[in-house]
Amino acid sequence: MLDKNYFHFLKKLVFLEEDEENEEIREEFTKLTPEERELRGKALLGLLLAEKYFSPADHRLATFSRPYQKPLPLFSLETGDVVSLFPENLNNVTFPTGTVYEKTTTTITVAFNKTLPDWLEKDLTYQLHKSLNRVTYKRMIEALDAVYETRNTRLADFRDISLKEKSPAFEALNVKEILWQDKGLNASQKEAVQKALSAKDIMLVHGPPGTGKTTVLVEIICQSVMRKQAIFVTAPSNTACDNVLECLIKKGLNVIRLGHPARIAIPLREHTLDFKLALHPLSQEISDRQSHLNRLFKREDRYRERRSPGRDAERRIRNEIEELKDDIRRLRKEIFSCVMKGAEVIIGTPTGIQDKSIREKVFDVLIIDEATQATEPLTWIPMTRAKKVIMAGDHFQLPPTVRSKEAEEQGLGVTLFERFHEVLNDDFRQLLERQYRMNEKIMGFSSLEFYKNLLVADESVKSQTLSGLRGVKECVETIEPLIFIDTAGKGFEEKLEEGSESRYNPEEAQLVLEQLRKMLDLGVPSKEIAVISPYSAQVRFIVSQVAACLSAPACPCLPAGRAVGRGRDSEIEIDSVDGFQGREKELVIVTLVRANMEGEMGFLADTRRMNVAMTRARRKLIVIGDSATLSSIKFYADFIKYAESIGG
């Protein structure tokens, strides 16, 4: 049984994780050339400065590109990455750190934390290298110390409930008094909202794929806003935070998004605290005063360099300078107060709750979305400042990313959601049972394997197939919702990607292209197709094959004009399972890669990854794999039998 010392143990695991990340970066810099780092997507070389400017929120931005506007590598630095800037031909200079603000096919823009260095000019070439953000580790250690030491606080209550030393409580709730904002909630969704409102300490929303977890959270938030409660919403990724933000904006709520605008989706940046402050009507008055102040500073400098006009004149200038400074401080405080007072909900990643703008604020309700993708130490950070906690997630989908194998083996991959799920009874947790995404045959195996066969496909999706889409030809291929294509005995072999530990399967990739061709010929819209794989090397290989195919005079695999690649803007999207969690398409092709005589499965042994892969498709799921290798694990053997039993 766990006790308070468990939190000291967790600190050791956090240190192991930090050491592992430090070691990875150290090895990359000492063992890899810059060119090899670029091939791994950790750097960009040979960049030219295109322009320097300020964002609407007054961030210092610099845009870089390759000579002659050559395209940047497809697999490279991404928006939100922390990077360091290196001039290629200068020594003994300080390397500034910034955040990737925006990226196009030919340019990358970085927002820098401090003033741009003097040497940043257009006649030099530059490199950008991915850096480590140490703030998160520091915040996790501080939170774990607070959890261990606290007494007679709400944080102490949460800790003691997690250790089974205290029972959670709830208060009576008159269901008839709830003014439902979303009239379309189903029975289990309403039950989740009611339990969340009545819980005094903590409540869990268990949301399997397609069951409307975000819909439930939005209703809980709306109900809490109506009760005039202070609300902080968090999730371990910026993408998940943006997803909730978008839903709340549609509800007409006044929301402030904390965090660097560079890490936030472009259409949502106007809702960040930085932008709201910069775009407030009074901010122009600050700009005017700042300009006047700068003119006075220059006049003061001239008086020092030349003859003084006299003490009285100097005193008047100094007094005017101090008055302007006071005015600027007062206006900034007034704008900040006005913006924060109007906010009904504040959203940010777990470390965002430590932002100086809300450092002393305690929240009535803390909502943690995707709680099963956050390690326990990370989850405790926002809980240090909450009176009540609502967690939402699904511990049968992707776990948190843990770099240190030792830390993972000792339990860093076990989330606080999972621990609470074990100690709380059904009064404080709710499984969402009705799903609105998949054909029931696609849903069936996942429901059997992970959710005690409790999931129900809503009538609106129960029997949907590709043949129901406009322009799609009706035939066996578009009527069948699930098919397993077995490559056993065909001589397909997995390969280890050079320079990484990821694997790919060239013959299986060719089979994927053939399936894509067939489905496109049958009229399936390209924007409704995704190819996903557990292995990033397979993703890279398929993207490269498609790119080569499309550039050929006569492409044997795909029709001309198809934009295929990685990311949401591609017509046919190709990505890893991890990159596709939370997403869906009408048709999904899953390529499992592993094919070897020994039956080695690598991280395919973690079946939660396969649960994500097989629940992304709405109307048709195609799974390609080697049954001889896959059947070494019962889960995959059972899946193959299930596919056969439904005619797939």
Secondary structure by P-SEA (a helix, b strand, c coil): ccccaaaaaaaaaaaaaaaaaaaaaaaaaacccaaaaaaacccccbbbbccccccccccbbbbbbcccccccccccccccccccccccccccbbbbbbccccccccbbbbbbcccccccccccccbbbbbbbbaaaaaaaaaaaaaaacccccaaaaaaaaaaccbbbbbccccccccccccccccaaaaaaaaaaaacccbbbbbccccccaaaaaaaaaaaaaaabbbbbbbcccaaaaaaaaaaaaaacccccccccccccccccccccaaaaaaaccaaaaaaaaaaaaaaaaaaaaaaaacccccaaaaaaaaaaaaaaaaaaaaaaaaaaaaaaaaccbbbbccccccccccccccccbbbbcccccccccccccccccccbbbbbbbccccccccccaaaaaacccccaaaaaaaccccccccccccccccccccaaaaaacccccccccccccccccccccccccccccccccbbbbbccccbbbbbbcccccbbbbaaaaaaaaaaaaaaaaaccccccbbbbbccaaaaaaaaaaaaaaaacccccccccccccccccccccccccccccccccccbbbbbbccccccccccccccaaaaaaaaaccccbbbbbcccccccccaaaaaaaaaaaaacc
